[in-house]
Amino acid sequence: MRKDLMKAYESDASQLNGKALDVVHPKTIMEVRSIVARTPRIVLRGAGTGLAGGCVPLNGLDVVLDLSKLDFIGSLDKERRVIEVGAGVVLDDLQNYLAKSNLEFPIDPSGRKVCIIGGMIATDAVGSRMIKYGKISSWIKWVDIVDGYGNLHRKGVTELSDYVGMEGITGVIVRACLKLLPLKNRTASLVKVESLEEVVSIVRDLKRNSMISMIEFLDKKISKGLELTEDYHLIIEYEDDSGLLKEEDYRELMKMRDKIYSFVVNEGYARIEDPRIMIDRFVKLMSWLEGVGIPTFGHIGVGILHPCFSRDQEKYIPEMMKVVKRLSGQISGEYGIGILKINLVDMGDKKILINVKKRTDPLNKFNVGKVI
Ligand SMILES: Cc1cc2nc3c(=O)[nH]c(=O)nc-3n(C[C@H](O)[C@H](O)[C@H](O)COP(=O)(O)OP(=O)(O)OC[C@H]3O[C@@H](n4cnc5c(N)ncnc54)[C@H](O)[C@@H]3O)c2cc1C
């Protein structure tokens, strides 16, 4: 590929930059197999919406394998509610296709207009509806994998954990069979909240309601940026009629929620983190974040927060990690490790990951220098 065109494949939404040896765009699984068999070092790329640098090539040694052209939608079994799709299918395209049959895929992250199924599986993506539907790993029947020799394997439920959430260090996901749900008719409410303590108490109550599919938190700064009042807000989504906002009003609220990422990035808060903490530690973490002026939103129903740092504020990130660990939280609730958090992986986890890598990728071909 021409050097000037390669630039777009040397970064991702984390805004980290690397250098590629070349970029290739296979259109079929056969092409993936033959490229993989003859290439010594490969970085796997979905849509590049990852926020941890997982698909950024390092040191000019890696060939970027762009999987976005594997965008075939295969057979849909409406009775058993499963569908086979290529790794390159954009989530939004899948949802639109399924809606015609009154079905949906329950994992719905905010990057849905761009992110593709292979990248979502590799990061074990969660969506705003994690409180009800968990992670993508719960919605996969099998995946087809290409190994470092170019061989194709089908991996069922018992072997999924070698590939789902492994951020592409173990093999290329080329196709998957996904489980579906009947299309839901949802409603929502937008609630203004006076204090962080009140947020905790409301969220605790709401979590008892099994019809709730989303509880999103907006801090004062983000609320103001979205043209709400300068207060804390909760967006609460229901899978029944309980929400005050229905049909067009519901859709407008969801559109507003989708603007959060572009708002924070346009305001210069381009480094978005994803710590996860227990709800009873929320006030402590938020008070620290507010103390250093970090705008924050997140999936409060499951304890995942997105503090957004400007360039000048990035110096606070290591300190925030320490606060999160002190509060017994996780440093990454949904974006993964990639390159950005490689030094923060726990020694015990690292040993397990190295063993899985040796077993699944003995040629050490895929995403070298990522995660471990
Ligand atoms: C605006 C915005 C909103 C977001 N919202 C959410 C959210 O709500 N929830 C959430 O979980 N994430 C979210 N993310 C993060 C990101 O969208 C997800 O991690 C997404 O699943 C990545 O998909 P992708 O296709 O862009 O993958 P990429 O960024 O291209 O790749 C991600 C990782 O997967 C590997 N990979 C890609 N394709 C394959 C494959 N076929 N086989 C093996 N490995 C592969 C790559 O090497 C890399 O390590 C958001 C990001 C943005 C920019």
The ligand as a Gaussian input file, in Angstrom:
#p B3LYP/6-31G(d) Opt

LIG

0 1
 C      -17.095000       6.656000      20.400000
 C      -16.689000       5.329000      20.985000
 C      -17.567000       4.656000      21.820000
 C      -17.213000       3.417000      22.381000
 N      -18.108000       2.780000      23.195000
 C      -17.807000       1.574000      23.697000
 C      -18.736000       0.882000      24.533000
 O      -19.816000       1.372000      24.843000
 N      -18.391000      -0.353000      24.961000
 C      -17.190000      -0.938000      24.623000
 O      -16.923000      -2.072000      25.018000
 N      -16.291000      -0.292000      23.867000
 C      -16.560000       0.938000      23.391000
 N      -15.636000       1.594000      22.606000
 C      -14.346000       0.952000      22.292000
 C      -14.380000       0.183000      20.932000
 O      -15.385000       0.694000      20.097000
 C      -14.632000      -1.277000      21.155000
 O      -13.511000      -1.825000      21.830000
 C      -14.878000      -2.075000      19.846000
 O      -15.364000      -3.331000      20.216000
 C      -13.650000      -2.231000      18.993000
 O      -14.073000      -2.606000      17.700000
 P      -13.204000      -2.287000      16.396000
 O      -13.811000      -3.046000      15.278000
 O      -13.065000      -0.837000      16.181000
 O      -11.810000      -2.935000      16.799000
 P      -10.325000      -2.355000      16.668000
 O      -10.188000      -1.093000      17.428000
 O       -9.928000      -2.312000      15.230000
 O       -9.511000      -3.514000      17.386000
 C       -9.646000      -3.739000      18.753000
 C       -8.765000      -4.930000      19.160000
 O       -9.261000      -6.130000      18.578000
 C       -8.292000      -6.747000      17.731000
 N       -9.040000      -7.267000      16.568000
 C       -9.772000      -6.545000      15.689000
 N      -10.374000      -7.361000      14.805000
 C       -9.997000      -8.625000      15.125000
 C      -10.279000      -9.911000      14.579000
 N      -11.080000     -10.067000      13.514000
 N       -9.711000     -11.000000      15.152000
 C       -8.912000     -10.870000      16.249000
 N       -8.598000      -9.682000      16.791000
 C       -9.132000      -8.571000      16.239000
 C       -7.304000      -5.655000      17.386000
 O       -6.018000      -6.166000      17.105000
 C       -7.325000      -4.828000      18.665000
 O       -6.491000      -5.399000      19.634000
 C      -15.959000       2.852000      22.079000
 C      -15.062000       3.540000      21.244000
 C      -15.418000       4.767000      20.706000
 C      -14.435000       5.472000      19.816000

